């Protein structure tokens, strides 16, 4: 039975096995250089595939996010230098304006690194899972973390309908009740007002 837990430990051993196996998962991949010095760090593997330049970053366990950040920096650094490389080696297999793609390889990519790759433009970085099996490297494309199902939108309640006016048995709106005539009298008696018989006669 093949030993799945064995690890060669040496970075160079991993990289040699990855360079040999990458054409199986990245069609047309051709390694060009190992340990190419970029701005402040070295590119693990530099290659070409399908007319594009390919930058490979190997992530040891526990260094996934660090490696992914460095890989993105290497992609950005390589883009304006393709023309210079072609002047030195016209047979590299890509043009001066070719896209630069990244390959992120590691034995334990982790959900955070995979989620970060999903947030990048499609096709910019391809995650590859590496295993050390029986003294050799085996590679397989790695699917990203499952996307959570979207929450259903809250149900909207229908707005309350205005209450129609009360209707008569024949379906006609019932008129508003008559408040009645306004009272004109004050409730005072003739004695209270002190009116004479002649004044009372005029008011009547």
N, C-alpha and C positions, 0 to 999 in steps of 0.2 A: 504493500500500500504506500502511495506517495506521501511524503511528509509535507503537510501544508504549512506547518508552523516554523520550519527552518528559515533562517534569514541570513544571507551572506554577510550582512553588516556593512561591507565596503561599498561606498557610493559608486565607485568605478565599476564594480561587478554588476550592480543594478543597471547602470547606464549602458554597459555593453549588451546586456540581455535585452534591455528596452529597445536599443537601436536595431537589434536583430529581429525583434518580434513586431515592431511598429507597422511594417508593411502589411501585416495580417489584419490590422484593425483600421489603419489609415491607408486606403488604397493609393498605390504609387509613391509611397513615402521613400525618400532616398536620403540617408544621413550624409551631411556635408562636413560637419565639424563638431568636436566635443570640447566643452570648456572654453567657448569663444568669449573673450573678454569684452564686456559691454562697458557702460559708463562707470559703474562702481562694483559690479559683481560679474560673474561669469554665467553665460548661457549654458545650461546643461547639454543640450543638443540643438544643433541648427541643421535644418534639412529643407527639402523641397517636396511638394506633392501637388499634382494637378495644376501646375502653373503658379502656385502660391509658395511663398516662403513660410516655413514652419519653425516655430520656436517651441522647444520642449522644456518643461520644468518638472523635475522629480521632487516629490514631497515626502521626506522621511516622516514616520509617525510622530505626531505632535507638532509638526511644522507646516500644516496644510495651508492655513490662511497666510502665513508669512511667504510661503512659496508662491501662492496665487498672486499676491501683490507684486512680488518680484517678476513673475512671468508677465504680468500686464505692463510693468515698466520696461521689460525687454522688448515686448511687441512695439511699444511706442518708440523706443530707441532705435529699433531696426528699420522702421518704415523709411526715414529719409536717407538711409545708407545703402539701399539696394542698388542704386545706380553705381556707387563707388565699388561695391563688391563685384558687379558685373564687368567693370573695367578690368579688374584683376582676373576674374574667372568668368568669361562669357558663357560657359557651359553649365552654369549653376541650375538652370531649369526654370527660371522665372524672369519676368521683365522688371524694368526699373519702377514701374507703377503697379506691380503685382500686389495683391493683398497679403498681409502678414497674419497668419493664424497661429493660435496657441494650442498646445497639447499639454494637459495637466495630468501627470501620472503619479500614482502613489499606492501603497498597500492599504491605506486607510484614509480615504478622502474625507469622510465625515460629512454630516448633514449641513453644517454651516458653510463649508466650502462649496458644496453642490448648490446650495441656495444662492450663494453669491454668484456662481457661474450662470444660474438661470436669470439673474438680474442683468447680465451683460447682453449686448447685441447678439442675436442668434448667429451661431457659427464662429464667433470670435475665439472661444476656448472650448475644446473638446475634453471632457473628463475620461480618463482611462484608468481602470482598476488593475493594479499589478499584483501578481501572486508569485511567490517563490515555491515552486513545486518540483520535487525530485532533482534538485540541483540546477534548475533553469527557471527563467522568468516566463510567466504566462500572463497575457494581457486580455482584457475584455472591456468593452465599452460600458460605462457606468451610467445608469439612469439617474436622473435627479430625484430629490425627495418628492413624495406624493404631494400634489397640489390640493389643499383643503377645499372641500365643496363649498361653493358660495352660499351665504346665508340667504334664505328667501326674504324678499322685501316684506315689510309689515303690511298687513291687510288694511286697506282704507275703508273706513265706515262711511256710508252714504250720508250726505248732509241732511240735517233735519228738515222735513218739508213744512212749510207754513201751514198753520191750522186754518182750514176754510171757515168762513162765517157760518153760523148756525142757519139751517135751512128749514123752511116750512115743509109740511107734508107734501107739497106740490113741487118741491125742489127750488123754490124761490128764496133768496136771502131774506132773512127776517129784519125789518127795519129797526133802527136803534130806538130804544125806549124813550118816550117823551118825558123830559124832566118836569113838565108842567109849568104853569105860569109862575113868574117870579112874584113873590109876595110884595104888595105895595104898602100894606099897613104895618105900623110899627108895634102894634099891640097895646098902645096907650089908649085910655078911655077919654071921653069928652071932658070929664072932670079934671083929668091930669093935664089936658091941654088948656083948660080955662077958657073955652070958647063960649061966646054968647049965643043965644038962640038965632040971632040974625046971621052970625058967622057960620053956624052949623048949616043953616039953610043954603048959604052960598056953596058950601062944599058938597052938599047933596045935589 
